[in-house]
């Protein structure tokens, strides 16, 4: 979702947003192209890693370990995107982007990395492959857009693949969190109990359950938002084509 | 009636048509409206045709994408001519400000007391209706309760509100926030396993003193702001000044000392109870009030050319 045009936040807020956005400067564009190319490459590495590991082992099981390091590196690297929004070189909402990236980082580190026992689950493969395909398409979309040479195929893929990948990823994520629950409860991972000096307590197990519940209102909203975007972006192009 | 009489009687009258802002459908047609009628009067006339849409719910504009018209705008002073086309938007159910504050403040008041008296089903069965051995817990309850009683008194007797109402959705959201947070912090302070402050009575007493000073300060500022509105009237706009009351001298340094004192009160409450959830609440309140203070400061600076340069929005010399 887009936010006010960058660099004009102080004055343009009350005005109608101009149709043509002021793009980032030349240096920022160069940086963003490099960033998006690197991220595309990184997720391609993960994709290739998954395929090679599957071919080597002959089964879907335990593929997480073969791509653990690049997954952590490139998914965590996405935090830079929050910075891009904050600085203004990308016209997106800091809050929305932050929320999306943090939820990914949370799943990568606070669930999959922290709870060893879930790393063998097939649900991990489910969300990792969903993320991989999504990110390869997304980052190449941004790269081409920045270079003003966006092939229709990439645009189509970006606004179509999500129809399957979103539910796939969400299913994988929810199943993984669910699998982690008994281990978290048993070990009291990341939990603080009373009594303590600062009169505070935190139950990670309950927190994870609440996280799962939050998918119920959030996922449909995001999904239908993408569907509306799809209609706007793809149908508009078709109208243009018929002229 | 002769033709000339008809003409004389209707000269200068304006025809008003109200269209839906989205569908452009005509909702209401008002014939022969007096040119010195106000938008407020138009809203009342509109309300006659649509029982559900009381004036506070109506948002009227001359341009569907433009600014909303004020209730005291006079028809002939607007760029309309003899036929006025006004666009309507439904703001949804509205709640009067007094009701808003009552709901927002009565909730935390009673919820905290539920926890203080350890009502059933909150803590374990053997703790029901017991009391804490620590005096700071009772003190905290007194402070919290007095804070909200003060707020209720201000809402009823002191504040004068510029807007009449607030949308229902906003009030529900605000209430959920205030009520949930007060339940959360009350839970820990009144917990059987509560740990009193590390530096004992000294910490509690100093924090209490600052809390009381900040509450008095906050009240003084509200009274000062209220008097400003009373003296000035709606058209005369002045910005607040320090008065004889020493608590208002903070106006030398900040535009919104009421927010400064409010943060101070909650910060001292956090120290007094040494409770992390209270500190978190203070932090979030600080962020929100800083945003409001900055907005107010900008409005003042823009409106008054002689606005004091020394003043910062909320924290003297810093923020």
Contacts between the chains, C-beta under 8 A, distances in Angstrom:
chain1	res1	chain2	res2	distance
A	16	B	65	6.3
A	194	B	188	7.8
A	194	B	191	6.2
A	194	B	193	4.1
A	194	B	194	7.9
A	195	B	193	4.0
A	195	B	194	7.2
A	195	B	195	5.1
A	196	B	195	6.6
A	197	B	195	5.8
A	197	B	198	6.4
A	197	B	274	7.1
A	198	B	274	6.5
A	198	B	275	6.9
A	198	B	276	4.3
A	199	B	188	4.6
A	199	B	189	7.0
A	199	B	191	7.2
A	199	B	194	5.8
A	199	B	195	5.9
A	199	B	273	7.1
A	199	B	274	6.5
A	199	B	275	4.3
A	199	B	276	6.4
A	199	B	277	7.6
A	200	B	188	6.6
A	200	B	275	7.2
A	200	B	276	3.8
A	200	B	277	6.3
A	201	B	188	7.5
